[in-house]
Amino acid sequence: MAYAEQLRRKAGKGGNPSRPRLRPEDMNGKKLLAGAAVLAVAGVCVSSAVRDEIPAPPPIVDHGPVRLVAFDSCDNAVAELRRAMAPYVSAYGLGGGNVTFAEGMATDNSAGVAQKSVPDARTATPPTQQQGHSTTNVHEQGVDEPDIVKTDGKRVFSIADGKLRVIDVASKAVTGTVDLGERRASQLLVSGDRGLVVTESPVPMLEPTLPPGRPSFAPQSGTELVLVDLKGLKEISSLKTDGFYLDARQIGGTARVVVRSQPRMPWVYPDQKTNEAGSLRRNREILQSEPITSWLPRYELDESGAKSSGTLVDCANVSHPVVHSGTSMLTVLTFELSGKLGTGQPVSIVADGDTVYGTDRSLYIADDHRLLPELPSRPPVQRPITTAIHQFDISAPGPPKHVASGDVNGTLLNQYSLSEHDGVLRVATTTGTETRCCWRMPAELLPQRQPAPPQSESFVTTLRRDGNQLTKLGQAGGLGKGERIYSVRFIGRMGYVVTFRQTDPLYTLDLSDPRQPRVTGELKINGFSAYLHPAGDGKLIGVGQEATDQGRTTGTQVSLFDVANPASPQRIAQYHLPDTSSEAQFDPHAFLFWPQDGTLVIPVASYKAHYEVSSLVLRVDGNQLRDAGKIVEPSSQDYGGGQRRTIVIGDQLWSISSAGVQVNARNGLAQQAWLPFTR
């Protein structure tokens, strides 16, 4: 997914169902990567003047076992949801306190580091890279992830500006277009001649209320999944839900999509006729009168013109943690792309979450409780933050089954913070006392001089399923005290964690004994690596930012590390491109490494005389990084694009942006074709 789209999606995942986070309507990759985008969020501050008796709030699950249980009836479900939500109801709907950014926490877009060359590291180079063409750079072998570009080696599929385009490789021509209209296409999965497009509705708009300075929001967001015939170039069916798209995974022809929905309540707000006390009383009455359907996600299905709608899941089939707030629901949808779309055989839990990780047998959804609304009329609480993790079995056809839950101290960086190996789940987290809030902002977009809390520390925790619990086996701590994690990955029996504040410690961990994980080595250099990738022969490629001794970033940095000796990792080569940034820092889908000849391609953005996004081409040659040139997109008379994804097909590099497709020779980079897109 484009990084701007991921950040926009994150903005819609705030903890207040009545006040979705304001999301910039036109945050394109250019503005974000160049640091020129201005991100605005308006908050609601609830007055403490209302002193009506408020039920004691249920505790936030900060530690101890977490398990899911099912509602035994709809009556019990609505009673439980009303009780759980009651403490969070305010004069402005749900929650209190200003909406702020969580400092230094990244979104769930992919970033991670890879392993040293060890005997059990078979997944270092995915089998797809051994074909005649590259594929999407993914976390786990055999588990595809949605992106803006896909290829089967004969065709290239691209989604941009509301259109899905099919490009024929042999003729180097756009052979078909599916116009998605006003729908904002953000992700694509492909299986044979079927494509599943994730689209999202327009950004929620701010609706002013009285008194001035206390805005409210009306939920308008939703997700629409569109099944497309890539051969017939037509839309087959579509499924609309009123939830925010979270993430998706595909194994073979089966796709599983996770959406997050919020209760639909007709909250009232203070105005010229109603003061805060009156608004609070009315909102409490509304909560107690709302039916169960106000919590359950809705759908609209269009199958070749045959339309249906209703509640997506029955309340008796919804599970929930023992302790919850009742303010959000996660639903996993399962689709066989070769068949009809249907309603996705939904499985729902009353829980929040913002991180999805999947293997070929398990799907995990993690929730660090950061999106939980603040309790009104009370100051934000500084408290340790923990992350609940729910495991679902996806080894059998059909919908997933919840099998276990557990929790760990601290917060995740993203999906690469999770890894399942030989039945053990490894989790990397950063701990520290923070205020629960808000929309998590990527660390790279935060202003300079934003250190992690001094009491922060990072850990790697191992968990194993025991019945319906994920129980702790062991833990390695002491990583980056006063710092936070910038990248992490586990492959085989090795783990790698990068923390940063002023320097970049790259830690190597031996996880061969999950009961006694241990740190084996550490390398400190300036700057940081936001993504690392295996280069074979005990080497890693790092993409991130160079930095001064004071920790101020100075531009894109590509590093080559020798980690053959885990006790003494070394950087053996470096390439620095001043005053630039790369989307590959935030989204590894933008990263390409072709091990056959060492070709490495990342998009880089810079502001000099004018804004420019190009593709930097390097070659990993032994212990060196060689500059192989730069691919610059021809100027488009219609609109600018900027390189976004590059793929290998045969002896060619195909670079795709929103403006068109450029084909260059892999050796020498001579331009062979330019296919401009038309609106």
ZIURZI-V22104 format. One record per residue. N is the residue number from 1. RES is the residue in three letters. D_LAST is the distance of its C-alpha to the last C-alpha in whole Angstrom. Layout:
BEGIN
((N	RES	D_LAST) (N	RES	D_LAST))
END
This chain:
BEGIN
((1	MET	21) (2	ALA	19) (3	TYR	22) (4	ALA	20) (5	GLU	20) (6	GLN	23) (7	LEU	25) (8	ARG	23) (9	ARG	24) (10	LYS	28) (11	ALA	28) (12	GLY	28) (13	LYS	31) (14	GLY	33) (15	GLY	37) (16	ASN	37) (17	PRO	36) (18	SER	36) (19	ARG	34) (20	PRO	31) (21	ARG	30) (22	LEU	28) (23	ARG	25) (24	PRO	23) (25	GLU	19) (26	ASP	17) (27	MET	19) (28	ASN	17) (29	GLY	19) (30	LYS	19) (31	LYS	21) (32	LEU	23) (33	LEU	24) (34	ALA	25) (35	GLY	27) (36	ALA	26) (37	ALA	24) (38	VAL	27) (39	LEU	28) (40	ALA	29) (41	VAL	31) (42	ALA	34) (43	GLY	37) (44	VAL	40) (45	CYS	43) (46	VAL	46) (47	SER	49) (48	SER	52) (49	ALA	54) (50	VAL	54) (51	ARG	57) (52	ASP	57) (53	GLU	58) (54	ILE	55) (55	PRO	55) (56	ALA	56) (57	PRO	53) (58	PRO	52) (59	PRO	52) (60	ILE	49) (61	VAL	50) (62	ASP	50) (63	HIS	52) (64	GLY	54) (65	PRO	53) (66	VAL	50) (67	ARG	50) (68	LEU	48) (69	VAL	50) (70	ALA	49) (71	PHE	50) (72	ASP	52) (73	SER	51) (74	CYS	49) (75	ASP	52) (76	ASN	52) (77	ALA	49) (78	VAL	48) (79	ALA	51) (80	GLU	50) (81	LEU	47) (82	ARG	48) (83	ARG	51) (84	ALA	49) (85	MET	46) (86	ALA	49) (87	PRO	50) (88	TYR	46) (89	VAL	46) (90	SER	46) (91	ALA	46) (92	TYR	42) (93	GLY	41) (94	LEU	42) (95	GLY	43) (96	GLY	44) (97	GLY	43) (98	ASN	41) (99	VAL	37) (100	THR	37) (101	PHE	36) (102	ALA	38) (103	GLU	39) (104	GLY	38) (105	MET	37) (106	ALA	33) (107	THR	31) (108	ASP	31) (109	ASN	28) (110	SER	30) (111	ALA	32) (112	GLY	36) (113	VAL	38) (114	ALA	39) (115	GLN	43) (116	LYS	46) (117	SER	46) (118	VAL	49) (119	PRO	50) (120	ASP	48) (121	ALA	45) (122	ARG	44) (123	THR	40) (124	ALA	40) (125	THR	37) (126	PRO	36) (127	PRO	36) (128	THR	33) (129	GLN	33) (130	GLN	36) (131	GLN	33) (132	GLY	31) (133	HIS	28) (134	SER	28) (135	THR	26) (136	THR	26) (137	ASN	28) (138	VAL	30) (139	HIS	33) (140	GLU	36) (141	GLN	36) (142	GLY	35) (143	VAL	33) (144	ASP	29) (145	GLU	27) (146	PRO	23) (147	ASP	21) (148	ILE	17) (149	VAL	18) (150	LYS	20) (151	THR	22) (152	ASP	25) (153	GLY	25) (154	LYS	24) (155	ARG	20) (156	VAL	18) (157	PHE	16) (158	SER	14) (159	ILE	12) (160	ALA	10) (161	ASP	8) (162	GLY	9) (163	LYS	9) (164	LEU	11) (165	ARG	11) (166	VAL	14) (167	ILE	15) (168	ASP	19) (169	VAL	21) (170	ALA	24) (171	SER	21) (172	LYS	19) (173	ALA	16) (174	VAL	13) (175	THR	15) (176	GLY	13) (177	THR	11) (178	VAL	12) (179	ASP	10) (180	LEU	12) (181	GLY	11) (182	GLU	13) (183	ARG	14) (184	ARG	14) (185	ALA	15) (186	SER	17) (187	GLN	19) (188	LEU	19) (189	LEU	23) (190	VAL	23) (191	SER	26) (192	GLY	26) (193	ASP	24) (194	ARG	23) (195	GLY	21) (196	LEU	22) (197	VAL	19) (198	VAL	20) (199	THR	18) (200	GLU	20) (201	SER	20) (202	PRO	19) (203	VAL	22) (204	PRO	25) (205	MET	26) (206	LEU	29) (207	GLU	32) (208	PRO	35) (209	THR	38) (210	LEU	42) (211	PRO	43) (212	PRO	41) (213	GLY	40) (214	ARG	40) (215	PRO	36) (216	SER	36) (217	PHE	32) (218	ALA	31) (219	PRO	30) (220	GLN	26) (221	SER	25) (222	GLY	25) (223	THR	23) (224	GLU	22) (225	LEU	22) (226	VAL	20) (227	LEU	22) (228	VAL	20) (229	ASP	21) (230	LEU	19) (231	LYS	21) (232	GLY	21) (233	LEU	17) (234	LYS	18) (235	GLU	19) (236	ILE	22) (237	SER	24) (238	SER	23) (239	LEU	25) (240	LYS	25) (241	THR	28) (242	ASP	29) (243	GLY	29) (244	PHE	27) (245	TYR	26) (246	LEU	28) (247	ASP	28) (248	ALA	28) (249	ARG	30) (250	GLN	30) (251	ILE	33) (252	GLY	33) (253	GLY	31) (254	THR	32) (255	ALA	30) (256	ARG	31) (257	VAL	29) (258	VAL	31) (259	VAL	30) (260	ARG	32) (261	SER	33) (262	GLN	35) (263	PRO	37) (264	ARG	36) (265	MET	39) (266	PRO	40) (267	TRP	41) (268	VAL	42) (269	TYR	42) (270	PRO	45) (271	ASP	45) (272	GLN	47) (273	LYS	49) (274	THR	49) (275	ASN	50) (276	GLU	49) (277	ALA	52) (278	GLY	51) (279	SER	48) (280	LEU	49) (281	ARG	51) (282	ARG	49) (283	ASN	46) (284	ARG	49) (285	GLU	50) (286	ILE	46) (287	LEU	47) (288	GLN	50) (289	SER	49) (290	GLU	45) (291	PRO	45) (292	ILE	44) (293	THR	41) (294	SER	40) (295	TRP	40) (296	LEU	38) (297	PRO	34) (298	ARG	33) (299	TYR	30) (300	GLU	29) (301	LEU	28) (302	ASP	26) (303	GLU	27) (304	SER	26) (305	GLY	26) (306	ALA	30) (307	LYS	30) (308	SER	32) (309	SER	33) (310	GLY	35) (311	THR	37) (312	LEU	35) (313	VAL	39) (314	ASP	42) (315	CYS	44) (316	ALA	47) (317	ASN	45) (318	VAL	43) (319	SER	45) (320	HIS	46) (321	PRO	47) (322	VAL	51) (323	VAL	50) (324	HIS	47) (325	SER	45) (326	GLY	43) (327	THR	40) (328	SER	38) (329	MET	37) (330	LEU	36) (331	THR	35) (332	VAL	34) (333	LEU	32) (334	THR	33) (335	PHE	31) (336	GLU	31) (337	LEU	28) (338	SER	30) (339	GLY	31) (340	LYS	30) (341	LEU	28) (342	GLY	31) (343	THR	32) (344	GLY	32) (345	GLN	36) (346	PRO	36) (347	VAL	39) (348	SER	39) (349	ILE	41) (350	VAL	42) (351	ALA	41) (352	ASP	38) (353	GLY	36) (354	ASP	34) (355	THR	34) (356	VAL	34) (357	TYR	35) (358	GLY	36) (359	THR	38) (360	ASP	39) (361	ARG	41) (362	SER	41) (363	LEU	38) (364	TYR	39) (365	ILE	38) (366	ALA	39) (367	ASP	40) (368	ASP	41) (369	HIS	42) (370	ARG	40) (371	LEU	38) (372	LEU	41) (373	PRO	42) (374	GLU	44) (375	LEU	47) (376	PRO	48) (377	SER	51) (378	ARG	51) (379	PRO	50) (380	PRO	48) (381	VAL	50) (382	GLN	50) (383	ARG	51) (384	PRO	50) (385	ILE	47) (386	THR	47) (387	THR	44) (388	ALA	44) (389	ILE	43) (390	HIS	43) (391	GLN	43) (392	PHE	42) (393	ASP	43) (394	ILE	40) (395	SER	42) (396	ALA	43) (397	PRO	40) (398	GLY	39) (399	PRO	39) (400	PRO	40) (401	LYS	43) (402	HIS	44) (403	VAL	47) (404	ALA	48) (405	SER	47) (406	GLY	49) (407	ASP	48) (408	VAL	48) (409	ASN	49) (410	GLY	46) (411	THR	42) (412	LEU	40) (413	LEU	37) (414	ASN	35) (415	GLN	35) (416	TYR	36) (417	SER	39) (418	LEU	40) (419	SER	42) (420	GLU	44) (421	HIS	46) (422	ASP	49) (423	GLY	49) (424	VAL	49) (425	LEU	46) (426	ARG	46) (427	VAL	44) (428	ALA	44) (429	THR	44) (430	THR	45) (431	THR	47) (432	GLY	49) (433	THR	49) (434	GLU	46) (435	THR	45) (436	ARG	43) (437	CYS	40) (438	CYS	37) (439	TRP	33) (440	ARG	34) (441	MET	32) (442	PRO	32) (443	ALA	35) (444	GLU	32) (445	LEU	31) (446	LEU	34) (447	PRO	36) (448	GLN	39) (449	ARG	42) (450	GLN	41) (451	PRO	44) (452	ALA	44) (453	PRO	47) (454	PRO	51) (455	GLN	52) (456	SER	49) (457	GLU	49) (458	SER	47) (459	PHE	49) (460	VAL	48) (461	THR	50) (462	THR	50) (463	LEU	50) (464	ARG	51) (465	ARG	51) (466	ASP	55) (467	GLY	55) (468	ASN	52) (469	GLN	52) (470	LEU	50) (471	THR	53) (472	LYS	54) (473	LEU	55) (474	GLY	55) (475	GLN	53) (476	ALA	53) (477	GLY	53) (478	GLY	53) (479	LEU	50) (480	GLY	48) (481	LYS	51) (482	GLY	49) (483	GLU	46) (484	ARG	43) (485	ILE	41) (486	TYR	38) (487	SER	38) (488	VAL	40) (489	ARG	40) (490	PHE	42) (491	ILE	43) (492	GLY	46) (493	ARG	49) (494	MET	48) (495	GLY	46) (496	TYR	44) (497	VAL	43) (498	VAL	42) (499	THR	43) (500	PHE	43) (501	ARG	44) (502	GLN	45) (503	THR	45) (504	ASP	44) (505	PRO	46) (506	LEU	45) (507	TYR	48) (508	THR	48) (509	LEU	50) (510	ASP	52) (511	LEU	51) (512	SER	54) (513	ASP	56) (514	PRO	54) (515	ARG	57) (516	GLN	57) (517	PRO	54) (518	ARG	55) (519	VAL	53) (520	THR	54) (521	GLY	52) (522	GLU	51) (523	LEU	49) (524	LYS	48) (525	ILE	46) (526	ASN	44) (527	GLY	41) (528	PHE	39) (529	SER	37) (530	ALA	35) (531	TYR	34) (532	LEU	36) (533	HIS	36) (534	PRO	39) (535	ALA	39) (536	GLY	42) (537	ASP	46) (538	GLY	46) (539	LYS	43) (540	LEU	41) (541	ILE	37) (542	GLY	37) (543	VAL	34) (544	GLY	34) (545	GLN	35) (546	GLU	38) (547	ALA	40) (548	THR	43) (549	ASP	47) (550	GLN	46) (551	GLY	43) (552	ARG	40) (553	THR	37) (554	THR	37) (555	GLY	34) (556	THR	32) (557	GLN	35) (558	VAL	35) (559	SER	39) (560	LEU	41) (561	PHE	44) (562	ASP	47) (563	VAL	48) (564	ALA	50) (565	ASN	53) (566	PRO	52) (567	ALA	54) (568	SER	53) (569	PRO	49) (570	GLN	49) (571	ARG	46) (572	ILE	46) (573	ALA	43) (574	GLN	40) (575	TYR	37) (576	HIS	36) (577	LEU	33) (578	PRO	34) (579	ASP	32) (580	THR	29) (581	SER	28) (582	SER	26) (583	GLU	24) (584	ALA	27) (585	GLN	30) (586	PHE	28) (587	ASP	26) (588	PRO	28) (589	HIS	25) (590	ALA	24) (591	PHE	27) (592	LEU	28) (593	PHE	31) (594	TRP	32) (595	PRO	36) (596	GLN	37) (597	ASP	37) (598	GLY	36) (599	THR	32) (600	LEU	31) (601	VAL	28) (602	ILE	26) (603	PRO	23) (604	VAL	25) (605	ALA	24) (606	SER	26) (607	TYR	26) (608	LYS	28) (609	ALA	27) (610	HIS	24) (611	TYR	22) (612	GLU	21) (613	VAL	20) (614	SER	22) (615	SER	23) (616	LEU	27) (617	VAL	29) (618	LEU	33) (619	ARG	35) (620	VAL	38) (621	ASP	41) (622	GLY	44) (623	ASN	45) (624	GLN	43) (625	LEU	39) (626	ARG	38) (627	ASP	35) (628	ALA	33) (629	GLY	30) (630	LYS	27) (631	ILE	23) (632	VAL	21) (633	GLU	17) (634	PRO	17) (635	SER	15) (636	SER	12) (637	GLN	11) (638	ASP	8) (639	TYR	9) (640	GLY	12) (641	GLY	12) (642	GLY	16) (643	GLN	18) (644	ARG	18) (645	ARG	20) (646	THR	22) (647	ILE	23) (648	VAL	26) (649	ILE	26) (650	GLY	29) (651	ASP	30) (652	GLN	26) (653	LEU	24) (654	TRP	21) (655	SER	19) (656	ILE	15) (657	SER	13) (658	SER	10) (659	ALA	9) (660	GLY	11) (661	VAL	14) (662	GLN	17) (663	VAL	20) (664	ASN	24) (665	ALA	27) (666	ARG	29) (667	ASN	32) (668	GLY	32) (669	LEU	28) (670	ALA	27) (671	GLN	24) (672	GLN	23) (673	ALA	19) (674	TRP	16) (675	LEU	13) (676	PRO	10) (677	PHE	7) (678	THR	4) (679	ARG	0))
END
